[in-house]
Amino acid sequence: MYAIYARQSVEKKDSISIEMQIDLCKMYLPEHEKTEIFEDRGYSGTNTNRPAFRKMLAEVKAGKIKGIIVYKLDRISRSLSDFARLTEILERQKVKLISYTEHLDTESPTGRMLIQLLIMFAEMEQKTISGRIRDNYMARAEKMLPLGGKVPYGYKKDWSENNGDSSIIRDLFCEIISGKSLDAAGRSIIGKRFTGTQAGRIIRNPVYVRANEEVLRFLLISGVKMLGSEKDYKTGCGIHMIRSCGNLYIAPGKHRGIIEPEIWLTAQELLRSRSPSSNAGSGNKSWIAGLMQCEKCGSSCYIRSNGKGRPYMYIVCRGRRQGICNGFKALRLEPVESFTEKVLCLELDKIGAETWTEKGNSEENSAITEELEKLIKTALENDSVSDELTERIFALERDIRVKRRRKQTKKNSFNSTAEALWKELEPDKKKAAARLFIKKIVIGDKKTTVILK
């Protein structure tokens, strides 16, 4: 039995369809010859991870196929290494490979040599196309133009917010910062189910965050390279991420971000704390892990056990361990945790009281709303809108949403004092709350300072 294999990555007017490939391959064989059709639609030739191709290979190994016919060799693969492995399997099973277009088969040494040369050229063509697409992405990103391709979930084709989908994105972030895993968060979203992998891609993608200085600093510290200057990243706008030549780049977007920077950064820190590459031992020992830094040298601090008898946890400066700091040797974790808890609970109680009494909030909200209405009226009356006016409108709308969300959250949460609620929280939720409200904890020889966001 002969196998006819056909593949098409994208349907285009100038490309040959799968049906046409199959018809031409059938013409190569006598009518009485038995054939089986294998076709992969929408799959690239850069790798062999294709369902129909893998099924065909399994039948080759089982000895059911004596020959494979393709319209063109690059339908099989555009990778020389993948093709070399396939050739070994076909030779071992004594299966010949025939190309309709190139009029070649693997039965003769000359045919095998020419086939390998053609695959080399196909691989070079694929890399040239990939490089051209990558260069186009980079050039468009530097000019702050839409990158093309599929628009991320939560946005329409014109990059305006899709309200129904964007609310699902917000719910997903809320589930993550509440302490749920990516899998659990993806499954719990009403109206849309995400796998853990899909949820992770959404949470890590800066296209959804409203840019500010803190977000840019986080991305640059993470090793991402910046396209353009900081002033190009307008406050409130999203950020595009591009992979090129093994590096990650960020580019300013003209679309509006969906997620507040505080929530996005908290989600990133939580995912990092769960990552196998992070200091998992230290991160699991305390809810303040990852927030502490040395007052003297500015290095981050980690937590370790005394390792004998009744275990005590100590805070240690990384700078001292590396020999660049002569500050404190080690401090007991428990007093620092207790002090941080008191500061945080006082802040939470304060927010709760403001929510219930509305003191100072009504006048402030009314002033923000009034200013926002004036700015929108100005924007509608003018044919052109300045960047400063756009930024101010974005900032005011963000303030209103943050206040509204905090108000609703606190109404649901503050039925008792923050201290009582805090003691009932699980460690993951304490960690999430700490990252939501605390910017950093500065540890010194004589005092500890908790800096809130």
MOSUL-V531576 format. One record per backbone hydrogen bond with DSSP energy under -1.0 kcal/mol. NH is the residue of the N-H (numbers start at 1). CO is the residue of the C=O. E is the energy in kcal/mol with one decimal. If there is no record, write none. Layout:
nh=<NH,NH>
co=<CO,CO>
e=<E,E>
This chain:
nh=<2,3,4,5,6,8,15,21,22,23,24,25,26,27,28,29,33,36,38,40,42,50,54,55,56,57,58,59,60,61,62,63,64,66,68,69,70,75,76,77,78,83,84,85,86,87,88,89,90,91,92,93,95,96,98,99,100,101,103,112,113,114,115,116,117,118,119,120,121,122,123,124,125,126,127,128,129,130,131,132,133,134,135,136,137,138,139,140,141,142,143,144,145,155,156,159,162,166,167,169,170,171,172,173,174,175,176,177,179,180,185,186,187,188,194,199,200,201,202,203,204,208,210,211,216,217,218,219,220,221,222,223,224,225,227,232,233,234,236,237,238,239,240,242,244,247,249,250,251,253,257,258,259,264,265,266,267,268,269,270,271,272,273,274,278,280,283,284,285,291,293,294,295,298,301,302,304,306,314,315,316,318,321,322,323,324,331,333,337,338,339,340,341,342,343,344,345,346,347,348,349,350,351,352,353,354,355,356,357,358,362,364,365,366,367,368,369,370,371,372,373,374,375,376,377,378,379,380,381,382,390,391,392,393,394,395,396,397,398,399,400,401,402,403,404,405,406,407,408,409,410,411,412,413,414,415,421,422,423,425,430,431,432,433,434,435,436,437,438,439,440,441,442,443,444,449,451,453>
co=<34,67,36,69,38,40,12,17,18,19,20,21,22,23,25,26,30,2,4,6,8,48,50,51,52,53,54,55,56,57,58,60,59,1,96,3,98,72,73,73,45,79,80,81,82,83,84,85,86,87,88,89,90,66,68,104,70,71,99,108,109,110,111,112,113,114,115,116,117,118,119,120,121,122,123,124,125,126,127,128,129,130,131,132,133,134,135,136,137,138,139,141,140,152,160,156,154,162,163,165,166,167,168,169,170,171,172,173,176,175,181,182,183,184,186,195,196,197,198,199,200,205,259,237,212,213,214,215,216,217,218,220,219,248,250,229,230,232,211,234,255,206,251,249,247,244,242,225,240,238,236,208,208,260,261,262,263,264,265,266,267,268,269,270,275,278,279,280,282,288,441,299,443,294,292,316,314,312,304,331,302,300,317,318,320,319,315,313,333,334,335,336,337,338,339,340,341,342,343,344,345,346,347,348,349,350,351,352,353,354,358,360,361,362,363,364,365,366,367,368,369,370,371,372,373,374,375,376,377,378,386,387,388,389,390,391,392,393,394,395,396,397,398,399,400,401,402,403,404,405,406,407,408,409,410,413,417,418,419,422,426,427,428,429,430,431,432,433,434,451,451,291,449,293,447,442,440,437>
e=<-2.3,-2.9,-2.5,-2.3,-2.4,-1.9,-1.0,-2.1,-2.4,-2.2,-2.3,-2.1,-2.1,-1.2,-1.1,-1.1,-1.3,-1.9,-2.9,-2.2,-3.2,-2.2,-2.6,-2.1,-2.4,-2.4,-2.0,-1.7,-1.9,-2.3,-1.4,-1.5,-2.4,-2.6,-2.7,-3.0,-2.5,-1.9,-1.5,-1.3,-3.0,-2.2,-2.3,-1.9,-2.0,-2.6,-1.8,-1.7,-2.6,-2.6,-2.2,-2.0,-3.0,-1.6,-3.1,-2.7,-2.9,-2.3,-1.1,-2.2,-2.2,-2.6,-2.3,-2.0,-1.9,-2.4,-2.2,-1.9,-2.0,-2.2,-2.6,-2.2,-2.3,-2.2,-2.2,-2.1,-2.4,-2.5,-2.4,-2.1,-2.4,-2.5,-2.6,-2.0,-2.2,-2.4,-2.5,-2.4,-2.5,-2.3,-1.1,-1.6,-2.9,-1.7,-2.9,-2.1,-2.4,-3.3,-1.7,-1.8,-2.1,-2.0,-2.2,-2.0,-2.2,-2.2,-1.8,-2.5,-1.8,-1.8,-2.9,-2.4,-1.9,-1.6,-1.7,-2.6,-2.2,-2.0,-1.9,-2.6,-2.2,-1.3,-2.2,-2.7,-2.1,-2.5,-2.2,-2.3,-2.5,-2.4,-1.4,-1.5,-2.0,-2.7,-2.4,-1.7,-1.4,-1.4,-1.9,-2.0,-2.2,-1.5,-2.7,-2.9,-2.9,-2.2,-3.2,-2.5,-2.4,-1.9,-2.3,-1.9,-3.3,-2.3,-2.7,-1.9,-2.2,-2.0,-2.3,-2.1,-2.2,-2.4,-2.0,-1.0,-1.5,-2.1,-2.4,-1.7,-1.2,-1.9,-2.3,-3.3,-3.1,-1.3,-1.8,-2.5,-2.3,-1.9,-3.3,-3.4,-2.9,-2.0,-1.6,-1.8,-1.1,-2.9,-1.8,-2.6,-2.6,-2.6,-2.5,-2.5,-2.5,-1.9,-2.1,-2.6,-2.6,-2.1,-1.8,-2.4,-2.7,-2.1,-2.2,-2.5,-2.6,-2.1,-1.9,-1.9,-2.8,-1.8,-1.3,-1.2,-3.4,-2.4,-2.1,-2.3,-2.8,-2.3,-2.3,-2.6,-2.4,-1.9,-2.4,-2.5,-2.2,-2.3,-2.5,-2.2,-1.7,-1.2,-2.0,-2.7,-2.2,-2.2,-2.4,-2.5,-2.5,-2.4,-2.2,-2.2,-2.1,-2.2,-2.8,-2.4,-2.3,-2.9,-2.8,-2.4,-2.3,-2.7,-2.9,-2.1,-1.5,-1.3,-3.1,-1.6,-1.9,-2.8,-1.6,-1.1,-2.2,-2.4,-2.0,-2.5,-2.5,-2.0,-1.3,-1.4,-3.0,-2.6,-1.6,-2.7,-2.9,-2.8,-1.6,-2.5,-2.8,-2.9>
